Amino acid sequence: MNRTPEEERIATIMAQRTGTDPADWFLTYKARHGMLVACEEIRAGLGEGSAVTQLLTCCTAVDPIIAAGLTPVYAEVSRCAASICPEKLRLPADARVVMLQHTYGIIDERDSALLVRIAHEAGACVIEDCAHGLARMACDAGGRPVADISVHSFGVEKMLHTQFGGAIWVNPASPFSAVTARIRERLATLPVAGAHLTSLTRTFVFWNRVYNHLPLACARALRRGLTAVGLFEPAVSDDERRGKVSREPMRPSAEMCSRVIDAFSELDGDMRLRTEATAAYAEALADVPGVELFSSACADPAQPLLKFPILVRDRATADRITEQACVAGYYTSTWYRPYLGPGVLDEAAYRVPADKSGIPSCMRIVETVATLPTDQGAEAARAVADIVRSVVSS
Ligand SMILES: Cc1ncc(COP(=O)(O)O)c(C=O)c1O
């Protein structure tokens, strides 16, 4: 395979962390580009049709579906894991893809295996979205990953503080072998991000700091201007809020890969903090009236969640919790309110149904979720849990 030593190193790290083979890992400039290649090849191999996903997600997880010419269909999510509920799933006859998203990093192995079985029986490929759970995949009882394709992100607000990059695993045992062979071939031969794009990945954090120090209107204008003249690469572009994927799929440059490799040295410590925070929230909020938990997020042993989700009585209460946590120094933001975060500019392009009565759990989560921070460990989680208790009882 024609890849750089830096790509090889990341593939080896991902393989070691997941018990897989480095030859099955491929690097992309952003995870969405890997998803786009996968969706395009699935459509080419299996034909036109729909991709079943969820509204409780980022629009960049749906853009590849639309850009590949598949039709997004939004399924109900479970109240235990905030992921497509296999028991409630009614697949359309033309389903080609089912997205298995580990929302907030919650992995429910039983539901995942069931979802894969249902999808495969209907002739649909499963793309596992591990954007929130880096190097953690749903596995069967024998420890083998269950999805056909698994997508991992090194992007903005994810586990590594690298802002850019994605890693795609292609299952060598997938029953869709002709399709996965094409996906491997495409991913292996993508062009590499050039010098200009690499320079934008270098200045991303600097510009975000500048925006944060400006009044909102000035920050917006500067951001838009710099983006228009090609001097800033936004996390989500306006085109990406209209159902497109910005830029052609490509691989990361050696410099971007080096940043990812360096960042991996922090991952174990970070995961430990997040695991401890998850366990602390599960204990501190177990029996608090007015707070509902996600049972798979409270599983024992605890998982290193990217955010700890709770449901409260209404949106205002959820927003108050988020505000007060931020004021107390525990920064967080709500994922995913609005749905298809950060909110789309053209709902028709996304085929968002006007009638959402068929997905009540999903909409209840969108409306009343607060996603608590896990990056500061158990003590911080207990302090945030105190804020939650005080807000819900006031
Ligand atoms: C659930 C989910 N899937 C996929 C992506 C896309 O990842 P990337 O930014 O690396 O393209 C995101 C990004 O926010 C995400 O939140």
The ligand as a Tripos MOL2 file, in Angstrom:
@<TRIPOS>MOLECULE
LIG
   16    16     1     0     0
SMALL
NO_CHARGES

@<TRIPOS>ATOM
      1 C1        -21.2870   11.8260   15.2480 C.3       1 LIG1
      2 C2        -20.3120   12.3940   14.2710 C.ar      1 LIG1
      3 N1        -19.9960   11.6910   13.1850 N.ar      1 LIG1
      4 C3        -19.1010   12.1350   12.2770 C.ar      1 LIG1
      5 C4        -18.4920   13.3560   12.4290 C.ar      1 LIG1
      6 C5        -17.5180   13.8500   11.3740 C.3       1 LIG1
      7 O1        -16.1950   13.8460   11.8510 O.3       1 LIG1
      8 P1        -15.0960   14.7610   11.1180 P.3       1 LIG1
      9 O2        -15.2170   16.1330   11.7300 O.co2     1 LIG1
     10 O3        -13.7710   14.1310   11.4420 O.co2     1 LIG1
     11 O4        -15.3970   14.7520    9.6870 O.co2     1 LIG1
     12 C6        -18.7940   14.1480   13.5430 C.ar      1 LIG1
     13 C7        -18.1670   15.4760   13.7000 C.2       1 LIG1
     14 O5        -18.5210   16.2740   14.5190 O.2       1 LIG1
     15 C8        -19.7100   13.6380   14.5000 C.ar      1 LIG1
     16 O6        -20.0210   14.3460   15.6050 O.3       1 LIG1
@<TRIPOS>BOND
     1     1     2 1
     2     2     3 ar
     3     2    15 ar
     4     3     4 ar
     5     4     5 ar
     6     5     6 1
     7     5    12 ar
     8     6     7 1
     9     7     8 1
    10     8     9 2
    11     8    10 1
    12     8    11 1
    13    12    13 1
    14    12    15 ar
    15    13    14 2
    16    15    16 1
@<TRIPOS>SUBSTRUCTURE
     1 LIG1         1 GROUP 0 **** ****
